C-alpha cells in the first residue's frame, strides 16, 4: 500500500475538516466534515501535479 502526502486546495473550505485519504474506484478522495451539517462532502481528486491535487 502506498502512502500519499498531499496538499489539498479548496476554494471554500469548511471550518472543521476531517480529511482521511480514501482509495476507491474514482481515485483518491478526501472527506470534509462540518459539525453544523450532518452530511459530509467528498472531494474526488482528478489530477496530480507538482504536489498539488486538483478537485
Gaussian input, Z-matrix of N, CA and C with variables (Angstrom, degrees):
# hf/3-21g

backbone

0 1
 N
 C     1     B1
 C     2     B2     1     A1
 N     3     B3     2     A2     1     D1
 C     4     B4     3     A3     2     D2
 C     5     B5     4     A4     3     D3
 N     6     B6     5     A5     4     D4
 C     7     B7     6     A6     5     D5
 C     8     B8     7     A7     6     D6
 N     9     B9     8     A8     7     D7
 C    10    B10     9     A9     8     D8
 C    11    B11    10    A10     9     D9
 N    12    B12    11    A11    10    D10
 C    13    B13    12    A12    11    D11
 C    14    B14    13    A13    12    D12
 N    15    B15    14    A14    13    D13
 C    16    B16    15    A15    14    D14
 C    17    B17    16    A16    15    D15
 N    18    B18    17    A17    16    D16
 C    19    B19    18    A18    17    D17
 C    20    B20    19    A19    18    D18
 N    21    B21    20    A20    19    D19
 C    22    B22    21    A21    20    D20
 C    23    B23    22    A22    21    D21
 N    24    B24    23    A23    22    D22
 C    25    B25    24    A24    23    D23
 C    26    B26    25    A25    24    D24
 N    27    B27    26    A26    25    D25
 C    28    B28    27    A27    26    D26
 C    29    B29    28    A28    27    D27
 N    30    B30    29    A29    28    D28
 C    31    B31    30    A30    29    D29
 C    32    B32    31    A31    30    D30
 N    33    B33    32    A32    31    D31
 C    34    B34    33    A33    32    D32
 C    35    B35    34    A34    33    D33
 N    36    B36    35    A35    34    D34
 C    37    B37    36    A36    35    D35
 C    38    B38    37    A37    36    D36
 N    39    B39    38    A38    37    D37
 C    40    B40    39    A39    38    D38
 C    41    B41    40    A40    39    D39
 N    42    B42    41    A41    40    D40
 C    43    B43    42    A42    41    D41
 C    44    B44    43    A43    42    D42
 N    45    B45    44    A44    43    D43
 C    46    B46    45    A45    44    D44
 C    47    B47    46    A46    45    D45
 N    48    B48    47    A47    46    D46
 C    49    B49    48    A48    47    D47
 C    50    B50    49    A49    48    D48
 N    51    B51    50    A50    49    D49
 C    52    B52    51    A51    50    D50
 C    53    B53    52    A52    51    D51
 N    54    B54    53    A53    52    D52
 C    55    B55    54    A54    53    D53
 C    56    B56    55    A55    54    D54
 N    57    B57    56    A56    55    D55
 C    58    B58    57    A57    56    D56
 C    59    B59    58    A58    57    D57
 N    60    B60    59    A59    58    D58
 C    61    B61    60    A60    59    D59
 C    62    B62    61    A61    60    D60
 N    63    B63    62    A62    61    D61
 C    64    B64    63    A63    62    D62
 C    65    B65    64    A64    63    D63
 N    66    B66    65    A65    64    D64
 C    67    B67    66    A66    65    D65
 C    68    B68    67    A67    66    D66
 N    69    B69    68    A68    67    D67
 C    70    B70    69    A69    68    D68
 C    71    B71    70    A70    69    D69
 N    72    B72    71    A71    70    D70
 C    73    B73    72    A72    71    D71
 C    74    B74    73    A73    72    D72
 N    75    B75    74    A74    73    D73
 C    76    B76    75    A75    74    D74
 C    77    B77    76    A76    75    D75
 N    78    B78    77    A77    76    D76
 C    79    B79    78    A78    77    D77
 C    80    B80    79    A79    78    D78
 N    81    B81    80    A80    79    D79
 C    82    B82    81    A81    80    D80
 C    83    B83    82    A82    81    D81
 N    84    B84    83    A83    82    D82
 C    85    B85    84    A84    83    D83
 C    86    B86    85    A85    84    D84
 N    87    B87    86    A86    85    D85
 C    88    B88    87    A87    86    D86
 C    89    B89    88    A88    87    D87
 N    90    B90    89    A89    88    D88
 C    91    B91    90    A90    89    D89
 C    92    B92    91    A91    90    D90
 N    93    B93    92    A92    91    D91
 C    94    B94    93    A93    92    D92
 C    95    B95    94    A94    93    D93
 N    96    B96    95    A95    94    D94
 C    97    B97    96    A96    95    D95
 C    98    B98    97    A97    96    D96
 N    99    B99    98    A98    97    D97
 C   100   B100    99    A99    98    D98
 C   101   B101   100   A100    99    D99
 N   102   B102   101   A101   100   D100
 C   103   B103   102   A102   101   D101
 C   104   B104   103   A103   102   D102
 N   105   B105   104   A104   103   D103
 C   106   B106   105   A105   104   D104
 C   107   B107   106   A106   105   D105
 N   108   B108   107   A107   106   D106
 C   109   B109   108   A108   107   D107
 C   110   B110   109   A109   108   D108
 N   111   B111   110   A110   109   D109
 C   112   B112   111   A111   110   D110
 C   113   B113   112   A112   111   D111
 N   114   B114   113   A113   112   D112
 C   115   B115   114   A114   113   D113
 C   116   B116   115   A115   114   D114
 N   117   B117   116   A116   115   D115
 C   118   B118   117   A117   116   D116
 C   119   B119   118   A118   117   D117
 N   120   B120   119   A119   118   D118
 C   121   B121   120   A120   119   D119
 C   122   B122   121   A121   120   D120
 N   123   B123   122   A122   121   D121
 C   124   B124   123   A123   122   D122
 C   125   B125   124   A124   123   D123
 N   126   B126   125   A125   124   D124
 C   127   B127   126   A126   125   D125
 C   128   B128   127   A127   126   D126
 N   129   B129   128   A128   127   D127
 C   130   B130   129   A129   128   D128
 C   131   B131   130   A130   129   D129
 N   132   B132   131   A131   130   D130
 C   133   B133   132   A132   131   D131
 C   134   B134   133   A133   132   D132
 N   135   B135   134   A134   133   D133
 C   136   B136   135   A135   134   D134
 C   137   B137   136   A136   135   D135
 N   138   B138   137   A137   136   D136
 C   139   B139   138   A138   137   D137
 C   140   B140   139   A139   138   D138
 N   141   B141   140   A140   139   D139
 C   142   B142   141   A141   140   D140
 C   143   B143   142   A142   141   D141
 N   144   B144   143   A143   142   D142
 C   145   B145   144   A144   143   D143
 C   146   B146   145   A145   144   D144
 N   147   B147   146   A146   145   D145
 C   148   B148   147   A147   146   D146
 C   149   B149   148   A148   147   D147
 N   150   B150   149   A149   148   D148
 C   151   B151   150   A150   149   D149
 C   152   B152   151   A151   150   D150
 N   153   B153   152   A152   151   D151
 C   154   B154   153   A153   152   D152
 C   155   B155   154   A154   153   D153
 N   156   B156   155   A155   154   D154
 C   157   B157   156   A156   155   D155
 C   158   B158   157   A157   156   D156
 N   159   B159   158   A158   157   D157
 C   160   B160   159   A159   158   D158
 C   161   B161   160   A160   159   D159
 N   162   B162   161   A161   160   D160
 C   163   B163   162   A162   161   D161
 C   164   B164   163   A163   162   D162

   B1=1.4672
   B2=1.5251
   B3=1.3043
   B4=1.4586
   B5=1.5211
   B6=1.3122
   B7=1.4592
   B8=1.5177
   B9=1.3169
   B10=1.4581
   B11=1.5199
   B12=1.3210
   B13=1.4644
   B14=1.5165
   B15=1.3140
   B16=1.4557
   B17=1.5104
   B18=1.3210
   B19=1.4598
   B20=1.5139
   B21=1.3132
   B22=1.4652
   B23=1.5147
   B24=1.3243
   B25=1.4619
   B26=1.5246
   B27=1.3255
   B28=1.4532
   B29=1.5181
   B30=1.3128
   B31=1.4626
   B32=1.5217
   B33=1.3222
   B34=1.4571
   B35=1.5196
   B36=1.3230
   B37=1.4591
   B38=1.5205
   B39=1.3281
   B40=1.4569
   B41=1.5196
   B42=1.3304
   B43=1.4593
   B44=1.5200
   B45=1.3229
   B46=1.4583
   B47=1.5194
   B48=1.3182
   B49=1.4616
   B50=1.5243
   B51=1.3188
   B52=1.4554
   B53=1.5173
   B54=1.3217
   B55=1.4582
   B56=1.5232
   B57=1.3245
   B58=1.4508
   B59=1.5281
   B60=1.3147
   B61=1.4545
   B62=1.5173
   B63=1.3057
   B64=1.4557
   B65=1.5189
   B66=1.3070
   B67=1.4525
   B68=1.5218
   B69=1.3169
   B70=1.4579
   B71=1.5138
   B72=1.3109
   B73=1.4673
   B74=1.5131
   B75=1.3289
   B76=1.4617
   B77=1.5174
   B78=1.3174
   B79=1.4534
   B80=1.5128
   B81=1.2964
   B82=1.4518
   B83=1.5210
   B84=1.3198
   B85=1.4589
   B86=1.5109
   B87=1.3054
   B88=1.4533
   B89=1.5204
   B90=1.3233
   B91=1.4562
   B92=1.5223
   B93=1.3161
   B94=1.4544
   B95=1.5201
   B96=1.3254
   B97=1.4592
   B98=1.5182
   B99=1.3000
   B100=1.4579
   B101=1.5172
   B102=1.3184
   B103=1.4591
   B104=1.5305
   B105=1.3178
   B106=1.4680
   B107=1.5223
   B108=1.3268
   B109=1.4616
   B110=1.5169
   B111=1.3041
   B112=1.4623
   B113=1.5229
   B114=1.3163
   B115=1.4583
   B116=1.5247
   B117=1.3143
   B118=1.4575
   B119=1.5224
   B120=1.3028
   B121=1.4539
   B122=1.5148
   B123=1.3158
   B124=1.4642
   B125=1.5247
   B126=1.3248
   B127=1.4594
   B128=1.5166
   B129=1.3195
   B130=1.4596
   B131=1.5175
   B132=1.2976
   B133=1.4621
   B134=1.5169
   B135=1.3136
   B136=1.4515
   B137=1.5269
   B138=1.3264
   B139=1.4586
   B140=1.5163
   B141=1.3085
   B142=1.4626
   B143=1.5214
   B144=1.3354
   B145=1.4554
   B146=1.5209
   B147=1.2911
   B148=1.4665
   B149=1.5286
   B150=1.3328
   B151=1.4572
   B152=1.5320
   B153=1.3176
   B154=1.4586
   B155=1.5141
   B156=1.3205
   B157=1.4530
   B158=1.5183
   B159=1.3224
   B160=1.4609
   B161=1.5157
   B162=1.3191
   B163=1.4663
   B164=1.5184
   A1=109.44
   A2=114.55
   A3=119.43
   A4=110.85
   A5=114.73
   A6=120.22
   A7=108.57
   A8=115.83
   A9=120.39
   A10=109.82
   A11=115.42
   A12=120.14
   A13=107.38
   A14=116.63
   A15=118.77
   A16=111.81
   A17=114.35
   A18=121.09
   A19=106.13
   A20=115.56
   A21=119.50
   A22=110.03
   A23=115.70
   A24=120.86
   A25=109.22
   A26=115.94
   A27=121.17
   A28=107.55
   A29=116.38
   A30=119.49
   A31=111.95
   A32=116.81
   A33=120.57
   A34=109.54
   A35=116.80
   A36=119.73
   A37=111.84
   A38=117.42
   A39=120.71
   A40=110.17
   A41=116.94
   A42=120.32
   A43=111.17
   A44=116.03
   A45=120.46
   A46=108.71
   A47=115.93
   A48=119.26
   A49=111.10
   A50=115.53
   A51=121.33
   A52=105.41
   A53=116.90
   A54=118.94
   A55=113.50
   A56=117.58
   A57=118.64
   A58=110.44
   A59=116.53
   A60=120.44
   A61=109.22
   A62=115.45
   A63=120.49
   A64=110.58
   A65=115.20
   A66=120.30
   A67=107.46
   A68=116.52
   A69=120.66
   A70=110.05
   A71=116.43
   A72=121.02
   A73=112.48
   A74=116.72
   A75=120.57
   A76=112.40
   A77=117.29
   A78=120.32
   A79=109.87
   A80=116.60
   A81=121.29
   A82=110.07
   A83=115.79
   A84=118.68
   A85=110.68
   A86=115.43
   A87=121.24
   A88=109.19
   A89=116.55
   A90=120.49
   A91=108.83
   A92=115.72
   A93=121.22
   A94=108.16
   A95=116.48
   A96=120.05
   A97=110.08
   A98=114.99
   A99=120.92
   A100=108.09
   A101=117.20
   A102=120.74
   A103=112.05
   A104=116.89
   A105=120.09
   A106=111.44
   A107=116.07
   A108=119.95
   A109=109.86
   A110=116.01
   A111=120.02
   A112=111.52
   A113=116.12
   A114=119.79
   A115=111.11
   A116=114.70
   A117=120.96
   A118=108.87
   A119=115.31
   A120=120.39
   A121=108.78
   A122=115.67
   A123=119.92
   A124=108.49
   A125=115.54
   A126=121.04
   A127=108.30
   A128=117.25
   A129=120.09
   A130=109.32
   A131=115.38
   A132=120.56
   A133=109.25
   A134=115.82
   A135=120.35
   A136=112.79
   A137=116.97
   A138=119.53
   A139=110.97
   A140=115.14
   A141=120.52
   A142=107.33
   A143=116.32
   A144=118.70
   A145=110.18
   A146=116.42
   A147=124.18
   A148=112.03
   A149=115.11
   A150=122.35
   A151=114.03
   A152=117.16
   A153=120.19
   A154=109.87
   A155=116.13
   A156=120.51
   A157=109.41
   A158=116.65
   A159=120.67
   A160=109.43
   A161=116.48
   A162=120.67
   A163=109.28
   D1=131.94
   D2=-178.64
   D3=-89.61
   D4=147.71
   D5=176.17
   D6=-105.83
   D7=129.67
   D8=-178.02
   D9=-117.10
   D10=125.92
   D11=174.23
   D12=-104.48
   D13=128.62
   D14=-173.32
   D15=-140.51
   D16=151.97
   D17=169.63
   D18=-106.26
   D19=125.47
   D20=-175.84
   D21=-106.60
   D22=124.07
   D23=178.69
   D24=-100.80
   D25=123.71
   D26=177.05
   D27=-131.67
   D28=133.11
   D29=-175.50
   D30=-64.78
   D31=-46.55
   D32=179.21
   D33=-123.79
   D34=78.83
   D35=-176.59
   D36=-70.56
   D37=144.92
   D38=175.45
   D39=-64.78
   D40=156.70
   D41=-179.38
   D42=-67.27
   D43=-39.48
   D44=179.11
   D45=-108.75
   D46=122.55
   D47=-175.07
   D48=-123.63
   D49=129.07
   D50=168.64
   D51=-121.78
   D52=115.99
   D53=-170.92
   D54=-125.00
   D55=75.01
   D56=172.09
   D57=-75.09
   D58=146.50
   D59=-179.86
   D60=-86.13
   D61=124.50
   D62=-177.83
   D63=-103.28
   D64=148.65
   D65=174.16
   D66=-121.05
   D67=110.05
   D68=-177.71
   D69=-140.18
   D70=-176.27
   D71=-176.48
   D72=-65.51
   D73=-27.14
   D74=-178.92
   D75=-84.84
   D76=-1.48
   D77=-178.00
   D78=110.51
   D79=-154.49
   D80=-179.81
   D81=-88.25
   D82=148.93
   D83=178.23
   D84=-149.80
   D85=156.44
   D86=176.25
   D87=-116.00
   D88=143.72
   D89=176.24
   D90=-103.60
   D91=125.28
   D92=177.57
   D93=-107.64
   D94=123.69
   D95=-179.25
   D96=-112.21
   D97=132.56
   D98=177.12
   D99=-112.24
   D100=125.81
   D101=-176.72
   D102=-64.19
   D103=-30.53
   D104=-178.94
   D105=-73.91
   D106=-26.53
   D107=-178.92
   D108=-111.99
   D109=141.14
   D110=-178.90
   D111=-74.77
   D112=-29.44
   D113=-176.21
   D114=-85.02
   D115=148.75
   D116=177.35
   D117=-106.21
   D118=149.28
   D119=178.17
   D120=-105.39
   D121=130.80
   D122=-179.88
   D123=-108.03
   D124=123.60
   D125=175.87
   D126=-101.85
   D127=122.35
   D128=176.60
   D129=-94.65
   D130=136.81
   D131=-176.98
   D132=-89.66
   D133=123.07
   D134=-174.74
   D135=-101.70
   D136=-26.09
   D137=-178.14
   D138=-137.66
   D139=147.81
   D140=174.24
   D141=-123.12
   D142=117.16
   D143=179.61
   D144=-148.78
   D145=126.91
   D146=176.69
   D147=46.02
   D148=56.35
   D149=176.09
   D150=62.45
   D151=14.98
   D152=179.60
   D153=-124.53
   D154=130.43
   D155=177.17
   D156=-95.14
   D157=134.54
   D158=176.59
   D159=-96.14
   D160=138.35
   D161=178.33
   D162=-117.22

